[in-house]
Amino acid sequence: MVHARPSHRPSHRPSRRSPGGFRKPLLLLATAGLVLVSGCGSDSQGRPLAAGTPRQGGALTVLLPGEARGLDPFSASYINVTDGNRMAALYDMLVWTNPSTGSVEPQVADRLTAKDATSKTWQLVLRPGIKFTDGEPYDAAAVKANWDLHADPAVQSVQRAAAAGLVTRVVDPLTLEVTLPQPNANFDRMVARHLSFIASPKAIAGGKLAENPVGAGPFMLRAGNWVKNQTLTLDRNPGYWKSGAPYLDRVVFKVDPDPMHEVAAIKDGAADVTITVDPLAAAAAERDGLGTSQMLLSGGQMLSFNTAKGPFAQSEARRAVAYALSGETINNEVFQGTGTVARGIFGANTPLASIQLAAPGNDPATAAQLFDQVTAGGTRQLAATLIIPDTPATVRIAEYVRTTLNKYPGVSIGVEALDLPTFIHRANVEQRFDVKVDQVWLDDPEPGLFGLLSGGNAGNCCFYNDPEVNDALTDARQTSDVEARRNAYTRVQVALNRDMPMWVYQEAVAVGVFSSKVTGVQMFNDGVFMFDRIGMKR
């Protein structure tokens, strides 16, 4: 439910091993990140701190690694390093997950609450008087129209899995009743991560929303202000519903696929903020005296296999890859030892998984035995293509994977590097791959892990469908009891170590990087900036 849920006090300094927080008194958040919320000024090392009240005016330059495929809620990816920040600036959020407390907080929504004991029926109530930038009312009918389109297979929404099976009913202009296909005590988290950006139904009907987005966010796009693969300039929304916000006159998004270049640009004053999941870039930012806000999450960087068909339909082939590769080697050779080697899909600091159940890896002898079995002693070729987003770090990771695996008789791995929007469409919409470099950021196992692994789910990473895992994920989402959730997710861990639908090599961390000119830095969900709060120092 959307209301404040007190938790631990946020740390005043970044920590690689900070403890999680609480979502409810009875529900321990899986791996809450820590966003810096200390006072304005500098820390003891002279680095800028995140919190403070900005002055009115000014422009903020935000660097992201790839261009948006579209600026509508249906084709855009909502994760931190892709389109989540663009969407937050344009559309605002119904609700959002506060990583420092573990609570789901209201924004455009006044409240989102379960209406029965099973948590199968929920009620969304909106704040009154909010309008889209085309003057249309932001009401329950608008939310219903957006969610119905997400659920329509013909739309091919990236968020379709979250909306599938929802039955919505407009109770009154500000109230929407939502009946879920199955009980879900964490549906508010589903909305926060996948259904929170709402577009004007009038603009949707116009058919050009991807190029001409119309939301109710703190910023808006004017004609001619999007130069693809260069800059997206958003101007202040003069009719924004929140008094005094936003602080900035405009936000300029620029594309830079190299995280190290992004950090250097902020250091040199050519940009103001970025979000990075590259531990090497995060370490460089701290070394250069820039401000950083770190979020520790579950998930991480991984290889995801097509388990349904092709060369990795056999679990032995997937396990062979996992045993052949070393997360430690990737961390040392690609990230110069600045990251944290993963032990599986759950972060090492989560209270909802067993630290003793580390995933397979770094055992070449076992890998050789498994590859020998799969390739019949090298006489039957295991040929596959690894698809990756074309960024410097993933190119280096792919080269390590290719050269390591191709040393085994009968194994032939090729690499295909794609620009970020094409990669997202190929991997997540077309779902056409043998194996892919993947990244998942989970502030809680719900809804991300359910979407990632449950059989038949449109967001399933790997066409994975295991009855034991399906049952365990369902059990976990229907309870708020800590021990029951831990037991359910332990069952998931055991099955994943057996089947290896993915191999996680780097723990998840999202780091906001900002210059000394910036203040009011607050992130939500998996590391998206709140654009109604950020701005320039006084």
C-alpha positions as CSV (number, residue, x, y, z in Angstrom):
1,M,0.0,0.0,0.0
2,V,1.2,3.5,-0.7
3,H,1.9,5.3,2.5
4,A,5.0,6.1,4.5
5,R,6.7,3.1,6.1
6,P,9.4,4.2,8.5
7,S,12.7,2.4,8.3
8,H,16.3,2.7,9.0
9,R,17.9,6.1,8.8
10,P,19.8,6.6,5.5
11,S,23.5,6.6,5.6
12,H,25.4,9.9,5.1
13,R,28.1,8.3,3.1
14,P,28.1,5.7,0.3
15,S,28.6,2.1,1.5
16,R,29.2,-1.0,-0.6
17,R,27.6,-3.2,2.1
18,S,24.9,-1.1,3.6
19,P,22.0,-3.0,5.3
20,G,18.5,-3.1,3.8
21,G,15.5,-1.3,5.0
22,F,11.9,-2.0,5.8
23,R,8.8,-1.8,3.6
24,K,6.3,-2.7,6.3
25,P,6.8,-3.7,9.9
26,L,6.3,-7.3,8.8
27,L,8.1,-7.2,5.5
28,L,11.9,-6.8,5.2
29,L,12.9,-5.2,2.0
30,A,15.0,-7.5,-0.1
31,T,18.0,-5.2,-0.7
32,A,17.2,-1.6,-0.2
33,G,19.7,0.8,-1.7
34,L,20.9,3.8,0.2
35,V,20.3,7.2,-1.4
36,L,22.4,10.0,0.2
37,V,20.1,12.4,2.0
38,S,22.5,14.3,4.1
39,G,22.6,18.1,4.2
40,C,23.9,20.4,1.5
41,G,27.6,21.2,1.2
42,S,30.4,18.7,1.1
43,D,31.4,15.5,2.9
44,S,34.6,15.0,4.9
45,Q,36.5,14.3,1.6
46,G,35.1,17.4,0.0
47,R,32.7,15.6,-2.3
48,P,29.3,17.3,-3.0
49,L,26.3,15.9,-1.0
50,A,23.0,15.2,-2.6
51,A,20.4,17.0,-0.4
52,G,19.5,20.6,-0.5
53,T,17.0,23.1,-1.8
54,P,17.8,24.3,-5.3
55,R,17.4,27.8,-6.6
56,Q,14.8,28.6,-9.2
57,G,16.1,28.5,-12.8
58,G,18.9,27.0,-14.7
59,A,19.5,24.1,-17.1
60,L,20.6,20.6,-16.2
61,T,22.5,18.4,-18.6
62,V,21.9,14.6,-18.1
63,L,24.1,12.0,-19.8
64,L,22.6,8.6,-20.7
65,P,24.3,5.7,-22.6
66,G,21.7,5.3,-25.3
67,E,19.0,7.0,-27.3
68,A,15.3,6.3,-26.6
69,R,13.5,4.0,-29.1
70,G,10.4,6.1,-28.4
71,L,9.2,8.5,-25.7
72,D,5.8,6.9,-25.2
73,P,5.1,4.6,-22.1
74,F,4.7,1.6,-24.4
75,S,7.9,1.4,-26.3
76,A,10.3,2.9,-23.7
77,S,12.3,0.9,-21.3
78,Y,11.9,2.2,-17.7
79,I,15.2,1.1,-16.3
80,N,17.7,3.6,-14.9
81,V,20.3,3.7,-17.7
82,T,17.8,3.6,-20.6
83,D,14.6,5.6,-20.6
84,G,13.5,5.8,-17.0
85,N,14.9,9.3,-16.5
86,R,13.4,10.6,-19.7
87,M,10.0,9.1,-18.7
88,A,10.1,10.5,-15.2
89,A,10.8,14.0,-16.5
90,L,8.0,13.9,-19.1
91,Y,5.2,11.9,-17.4
92,D,5.8,12.1,-13.6
93,M,4.9,9.0,-11.6
94,L,1.7,7.6,-10.1
95,V,3.7,6.1,-7.3
96,W,7.4,5.4,-6.7
97,T,9.6,3.1,-4.6
98,N,11.7,4.9,-2.0
99,P,14.9,2.9,-1.7
100,S,16.0,4.5,1.5
101,T,12.9,3.4,3.4
102,G,11.5,0.5,1.3
103,S,8.1,2.2,1.1
104,V,6.0,2.8,-2.0
105,E,5.2,6.5,-2.0
106,P,2.4,8.4,-3.8
107,Q,3.1,11.1,-6.4
108,V,0.3,11.8,-8.8
109,A,-1.7,9.2,-7.0
110,D,-3.2,10.2,-3.6
111,R,-3.2,6.5,-2.6
112,L,-3.1,3.0,-3.9
113,T,-4.5,0.4,-1.5
114,A,-5.6,-3.2,-1.3
115,K,-9.4,-3.4,-0.8
116,D,-9.7,-7.0,0.4
117,A,-7.8,-9.4,2.6
118,T,-6.5,-11.4,-0.3
119,S,-5.0,-8.3,-2.0
120,K,-6.7,-9.2,-5.3
121,T,-8.7,-6.0,-5.6
122,W,-7.0,-2.6,-5.3
123,Q,-8.2,1.0,-5.4
124,L,-6.2,3.8,-7.0
125,V,-7.2,7.3,-6.0
126,L,-5.7,10.3,-7.9
127,R,-5.0,13.8,-6.8
128,P,-7.6,16.3,-8.1
129,G,-7.0,19.0,-10.7
130,I,-4.0,17.5,-12.5
131,K,-3.9,18.0,-16.3
132,F,-1.7,16.8,-19.1
133,T,0.2,19.4,-21.0
134,D,-2.4,19.3,-23.8
135,G,-5.0,20.4,-21.2
136,E,-6.7,17.0,-20.9
137,P,-7.6,15.8,-17.4
138,Y,-5.3,13.3,-15.7
139,D,-8.1,11.1,-14.4
140,A,-9.0,7.5,-13.7
141,A,-10.2,7.1,-17.3
142,A,-6.7,8.1,-18.5
143,V,-5.0,5.6,-16.3
144,K,-7.4,2.9,-17.5
145,A,-6.8,3.7,-21.1
146,N,-3.0,3.4,-20.6
147,W,-3.1,0.2,-18.7
148,D,-5.5,-1.4,-21.2
149,L,-3.1,-0.6,-24.0
150,H,-0.2,-2.0,-22.1
151,A,-2.2,-5.3,-21.8
152,D,-3.1,-5.4,-25.5
153,P,-0.7,-7.9,-27.2
154,A,-1.0,-5.9,-30.5
155,V,0.6,-2.9,-28.9
156,Q,3.7,-4.9,-28.0
157,S,4.3,-2.8,-24.9
158,V,7.5,-3.4,-23.0
159,Q,5.4,-3.4,-19.9
160,R,2.7,-5.8,-21.1
161,A,3.4,-8.5,-18.5
162,A,2.6,-6.1,-15.7
163,A,-0.8,-5.2,-17.1
164,A,-1.9,-8.6,-18.5
165,G,-5.1,-9.8,-16.9
166,L,-5.9,-6.6,-15.0
167,V,-9.6,-5.7,-14.9
168,T,-10.1,-2.0,-14.4
169,R,-13.2,-0.1,-13.6
170,V,-13.7,3.7,-13.3
171,V,-15.5,4.3,-10.1
172,D,-15.5,8.1,-10.4
173,P,-13.3,10.6,-12.1
174,L,-10.5,10.2,-9.6
175,T,-11.0,6.5,-8.6
176,L,-10.0,3.4,-10.4
177,E,-10.8,-0.1,-9.1
178,V,-8.3,-2.8,-10.2
179,T,-9.0,-6.5,-10.0
180,L,-5.9,-8.6,-10.4
181,P,-5.8,-12.0,-12.1
182,Q,-4.2,-13.5,-9.0
183,P,-3.8,-12.0,-5.4
184,N,-0.6,-9.9,-5.0
185,A,0.2,-8.2,-1.8
186,N,2.8,-6.2,-3.6
187,F,0.8,-4.8,-6.5
188,D,1.8,-1.3,-5.5
189,R,5.4,-2.3,-6.4
190,M,4.2,-3.5,-9.7
191,V,2.7,-0.1,-10.5
192,A,5.8,1.7,-9.3
193,R,8.1,-0.2,-11.6
194,H,6.0,-0.9,-14.7
195,L,2.7,1.1,-14.8
196,S,3.5,4.5,-13.3
197,F,4.0,6.7,-16.4
198,I,0.6,7.8,-17.9
199,A,0.2,9.6,-21.2
200,S,-2.7,11.8,-22.4
201,P,-5.3,9.6,-24.1
202,K,-5.9,12.4,-26.7
203,A,-2.2,12.3,-27.6
204,I,-2.3,8.5,-27.8
205,A,-5.2,8.7,-30.2
206,G,-3.2,11.0,-32.3
207,G,-0.8,8.2,-33.1
208,K,2.5,10.1,-32.8
209,L,3.1,9.8,-29.1
210,A,6.5,8.1,-29.5
211,E,7.9,11.3,-31.2
212,N,5.6,13.9,-29.5
213,P,5.1,12.7,-25.9
214,V,2.4,14.4,-23.9
215,G,2.4,13.8,-20.1
216,A,1.8,15.7,-16.9
217,G,5.4,15.7,-15.7
218,P,7.6,18.6,-14.6
219,F,9.0,19.0,-18.1
220,M,7.6,18.9,-21.6
221,L,8.9,18.5,-25.2
222,R,8.4,21.3,-27.7
223,A,8.5,20.7,-31.4
224,G,12.0,20.5,-32.8
225,N,13.8,19.9,-29.5
226,W,14.7,16.3,-30.1
227,V,17.7,15.7,-32.3
228,K,18.1,11.9,-32.4
229,N,21.3,10.5,-30.9
230,Q,22.4,14.0,-29.8
231,T,20.1,16.0,-27.6
232,L,16.6,15.9,-26.1
233,T,15.7,19.3,-24.6
234,L,12.8,19.5,-22.3
235,D,11.3,22.8,-21.1
236,R,9.7,23.5,-17.7
237,N,6.0,22.6,-17.6
238,P,4.3,25.8,-16.6
239,G,1.2,24.0,-15.5
240,Y,2.9,21.4,-13.4
241,W,0.6,20.4,-10.5
242,K,3.2,20.6,-7.7
243,S,3.6,24.2,-6.3
244,G,7.0,25.7,-6.8
245,A,8.3,22.7,-8.9
246,P,10.2,22.0,-10.9
247,Y,13.1,24.3,-10.0
248,L,14.9,24.0,-13.4
249,D,14.0,25.9,-16.6
250,R,15.0,23.0,-18.7
251,V,16.6,19.6,-18.8
252,V,18.9,18.5,-21.7
253,F,19.5,14.8,-22.2
254,K,22.6,13.8,-24.2
255,V,23.8,10.4,-25.4
256,D,27.2,9.2,-24.4
257,P,27.7,5.4,-24.5
258,D,30.9,5.4,-22.5
259,P,30.4,5.6,-18.7
260,M,34.0,6.9,-18.2
261,H,33.4,9.6,-20.8
262,E,30.2,10.6,-18.8
263,V,32.2,11.0,-15.6
264,A,34.9,13.0,-17.3
265,A,32.3,15.3,-18.9
266,I,30.8,16.0,-15.4
267,K,34.2,16.6,-14.0
268,D,35.0,19.0,-16.8
269,G,31.7,20.9,-16.5
270,A,30.3,19.7,-19.9
271,A,27.5,17.9,-18.1
272,D,25.9,17.8,-14.7
273,V,24.5,14.4,-13.8
274,T,24.4,10.8,-14.9
275,I,23.4,7.4,-13.6
276,T,25.9,4.5,-14.0
277,V,25.9,0.8,-13.2
278,D,29.5,0.6,-14.2
279,P,31.6,0.1,-11.0
280,L,34.7,1.5,-12.8
281,A,32.9,4.7,-13.6
282,A,31.5,5.0,-10.1
283,A,35.0,4.6,-8.6
284,A,36.3,7.2,-11.0
285,A,33.6,9.6,-9.9
286,E,34.5,9.2,-6.3
287,R,38.2,9.6,-7.1
288,D,37.5,12.8,-9.0
289,G,35.6,14.3,-6.1
290,L,32.2,14.3,-7.7
291,G,29.0,13.7,-5.8
292,T,27.7,10.1,-5.7
293,S,24.5,8.5,-4.5
294,Q,24.7,4.8,-4.4
295,M,21.9,2.2,-4.4
296,L,22.6,-1.5,-3.5
297,L,20.2,-3.8,-5.2
298,S,19.6,-7.4,-6.1
299,G,19.9,-8.6,-9.7
300,G,23.1,-7.5,-11.4
301,Q,24.9,-8.0,-14.6
302,M,24.5,-11.4,-16.2
303,L,24.2,-13.7,-19.2
304,S,20.7,-14.8,-19.9
305,F,20.1,-17.9,-22.0
306,N,17.3,-18.9,-24.4
307,T,16.2,-22.0,-22.5
308,A,13.4,-22.9,-24.9
309,K,15.3,-23.6,-28.1
310,G,18.7,-23.5,-29.7
311,P,22.1,-24.3,-28.3
312,F,21.2,-23.6,-24.7
313,A,18.0,-25.5,-24.4
314,Q,19.9,-28.1,-22.5
315,S,20.7,-27.2,-18.9
316,E,24.0,-29.0,-19.2
317,A,25.2,-26.5,-21.8
318,R,24.1,-23.5,-19.6
319,R,25.8,-25.0,-16.6
320,A,29.0,-25.6,-18.6
321,V,29.1,-21.9,-19.5
322,A,28.7,-20.9,-15.9
323,Y,31.5,-23.2,-14.7
324,A,33.8,-22.1,-17.5
325,L,33.5,-18.4,-16.7
326,S,34.8,-16.4,-13.7
327,G,33.0,-13.4,-12.1
328,E,36.3,-12.6,-10.4
329,T,38.1,-12.5,-13.8
330,I,35.5,-10.1,-15.2
331,N,35.6,-7.9,-12.2
332,N,39.4,-7.7,-12.3
333,E,39.9,-7.4,-16.1
334,V,36.9,-5.3,-17.0
335,F,36.2,-3.3,-13.8
336,Q,39.7,-3.3,-12.3
337,G,38.5,-4.9,-9.1
338,T,36.1,-2.0,-8.3
339,G,32.9,-4.1,-8.5
340,T,31.5,-6.9,-6.4
341,V,31.4,-10.5,-7.7
342,A,27.9,-11.9,-7.6
343,R,26.9,-15.1,-5.9
344,G,23.6,-15.4,-7.8
345,I,20.5,-13.3,-8.5
346,F,20.2,-12.1,-4.9
347,G,22.5,-9.5,-3.6
348,A,24.9,-10.6,-0.8
349,N,23.2,-8.3,1.7
350,T,19.6,-9.5,1.2
351,P,17.9,-11.0,4.2
352,L,15.6,-13.0,1.8
353,A,18.1,-15.5,0.4
354,S,20.7,-17.9,1.6
355,I,24.3,-16.8,1.3
356,Q,25.4,-20.5,1.4
357,L,23.6,-21.1,-2.0
358,A,26.2,-19.5,-4.3
359,A,25.6,-20.1,-8.0
360,P,28.1,-22.3,-10.0
361,G,31.1,-20.7,-11.6
362,N,34.9,-20.7,-12.0
363,D,35.4,-24.5,-12.3
364,P,37.0,-25.2,-15.7
365,A,37.4,-29.0,-15.0
366,T,33.6,-29.4,-14.5
367,A,33.0,-27.1,-17.5
368,A,35.2,-29.4,-19.6
369,Q,33.2,-32.5,-18.5
370,L,29.9,-30.8,-19.3
371,F,31.0,-29.5,-22.7
372,D,32.4,-32.9,-23.6
373,Q,28.9,-34.3,-22.8
374,V,27.1,-31.7,-24.8
375,T,29.4,-31.8,-27.8
376,A,29.9,-35.5,-27.8
377,G,33.6,-35.1,-27.3
378,G,33.8,-32.1,-29.6
379,T,32.2,-33.9,-32.6
380,R,28.9,-32.1,-32.3
381,Q,29.3,-28.3,-32.5
382,L,27.7,-26.0,-29.9
383,A,27.4,-22.8,-31.9
384,A,25.7,-19.7,-30.5
385,T,25.6,-15.9,-30.8
386,L,26.0,-13.6,-27.8
387,I,24.1,-10.3,-28.4
388,I,25.2,-7.3,-26.4
389,P,24.6,-3.6,-26.2
390,D,27.5,-1.8,-27.9
391,T,29.2,-0.2,-24.9
392,P,32.9,-0.4,-24.0
393,A,32.4,-2.6,-20.9
394,T,30.0,-5.1,-22.5
395,V,32.3,-5.4,-25.5
396,R,35.2,-6.3,-23.2
397,I,33.0,-8.8,-21.3
398,A,31.8,-10.3,-24.6
399,E,35.4,-10.8,-25.8
400,Y,36.3,-12.5,-22.5
401,V,33.3,-14.8,-22.8
402,R,34.0,-15.6,-26.5
403,T,37.7,-16.3,-26.1
404,T,37.2,-18.4,-22.9
405,L,34.4,-20.6,-24.2
406,N,35.9,-21.1,-27.7
407,K,38.9,-22.9,-26.1
408,Y,36.6,-25.9,-25.4
409,P,36.4,-28.4,-28.3
410,G,33.2,-28.1,-30.3
411,V,32.2,-24.8,-28.8
412,S,31.9,-21.8,-31.2
413,I,30.5,-18.5,-29.7
414,G,30.1,-15.4,-31.9
415,V,29.3,-11.8,-30.7
416,E,26.8,-9.3,-32.2
417,A,27.0,-5.8,-30.8
418,L,23.9,-3.6,-31.2
419,D,23.0,0.0,-30.4
420,L,21.0,0.2,-27.2
421,P,17.5,0.7,-28.6
422,T,17.9,-2.1,-31.1
423,F,19.3,-4.4,-28.4
424,I,16.4,-3.7,-26.1
425,H,13.9,-4.4,-28.9
426,R,15.7,-7.5,-30.1
427,A,16.2,-9.0,-26.6
428,N,13.0,-7.9,-24.8
429,V,10.3,-7.4,-27.5
430,E,11.3,-9.8,-30.3
431,Q,13.0,-12.1,-27.7
432,R,15.3,-13.4,-30.4
433,F,18.6,-14.5,-29.0
434,D,20.8,-17.5,-28.1
435,V,22.4,-15.8,-25.1
436,K,22.5,-12.1,-24.2
437,V,24.2,-9.8,-21.9
438,D,21.5,-8.7,-19.4
439,Q,21.2,-6.3,-16.5
440,V,18.5,-6.3,-13.9
441,W,18.1,-4.0,-10.9
442,L,15.7,-5.2,-8.2
443,D,14.9,-2.9,-5.2
444,D,12.7,-5.8,-4.1
445,P,12.1,-9.3,-5.6
446,E,8.6,-8.1,-6.3
447,P,7.7,-7.6,-9.1
448,G,11.0,-7.9,-10.9
449,L,11.9,-11.5,-10.0
450,F,8.4,-12.8,-10.7
451,G,8.4,-11.1,-14.1
452,L,11.9,-12.3,-14.9
453,L,11.4,-16.0,-14.1
454,S,7.7,-17.0,-13.9
455,G,6.7,-19.3,-16.8
456,G,4.7,-17.7,-19.6
457,N,5.3,-14.2,-18.3
458,A,5.9,-11.7,-21.2
459,G,8.8,-10.3,-19.3
460,N,10.5,-13.7,-18.7
461,C,14.2,-13.2,-19.4
462,C,15.0,-16.7,-20.8
463,F,11.7,-18.5,-21.7
464,Y,12.3,-20.3,-18.4
465,N,9.4,-22.3,-17.1
466,D,9.9,-24.5,-14.0
467,P,6.9,-25.5,-11.9
468,E,8.8,-25.4,-8.7
469,V,10.0,-21.9,-9.4
470,N,6.5,-20.8,-10.5
471,D,5.0,-22.0,-7.2
472,A,7.8,-20.5,-5.1
473,L,7.4,-17.1,-6.8
474,T,3.7,-17.1,-6.3
475,D,4.0,-18.1,-2.6
476,A,6.5,-15.2,-2.1
477,R,4.3,-12.5,-3.7
478,Q,1.2,-13.5,-1.7
479,T,2.7,-13.0,1.8
480,S,4.4,-10.3,3.8
481,D,5.9,-12.7,6.4
482,V,9.7,-12.5,6.3
483,E,10.3,-16.1,7.0
484,A,7.8,-17.3,4.5
485,R,9.3,-15.1,1.8
486,R,12.8,-16.3,2.6
487,N,11.8,-19.9,2.4
488,A,10.1,-19.3,-0.9
489,Y,13.1,-17.5,-2.4
490,T,15.5,-20.2,-1.1
491,R,13.5,-22.7,-3.2
492,V,14.0,-20.3,-6.2
493,Q,17.8,-20.2,-5.5
494,V,18.1,-24.0,-5.4
495,A,16.2,-24.4,-8.8
496,L,18.3,-21.6,-10.4
497,N,21.6,-23.2,-9.4
498,R,20.3,-26.5,-10.9
499,D,18.9,-25.0,-14.2
500,M,21.1,-21.9,-14.7
501,P,18.7,-19.9,-16.9
502,M,21.1,-17.0,-16.3
503,W,24.6,-16.6,-14.9
504,V,25.1,-13.4,-12.8
505,Y,28.7,-12.2,-12.7
506,Q,28.4,-8.7,-11.1
507,E,26.3,-7.5,-8.2
508,A,23.8,-4.8,-8.9
509,V,24.7,-1.2,-8.0
510,A,23.3,2.0,-9.4
511,V,25.2,5.2,-8.7
512,G,24.0,8.7,-9.4
513,V,26.9,11.0,-10.3
514,F,26.6,14.7,-10.0
515,S,28.7,17.9,-10.1
516,S,29.2,20.4,-7.3
517,K,26.7,22.7,-9.0
518,V,23.8,20.3,-8.4
519,T,21.6,19.7,-5.4
520,G,18.3,18.1,-4.5
521,V,19.4,14.8,-5.9
522,Q,17.0,12.0,-5.0
523,M,16.5,8.8,-6.8
524,F,13.7,6.3,-6.8
525,N,13.0,2.7,-8.0
526,D,16.2,1.3,-9.5
527,G,18.0,4.6,-9.8
528,V,15.9,7.2,-11.6
529,F,16.2,10.9,-10.7
530,M,13.2,12.8,-9.3
531,F,13.0,15.8,-11.6
532,D,10.6,17.8,-9.5
533,R,13.3,18.0,-6.8
534,I,16.7,18.3,-8.6
535,G,18.2,21.6,-9.5
536,M,21.2,24.0,-9.2
537,K,22.7,25.2,-5.9
538,R,21.8,28.7,-4.7
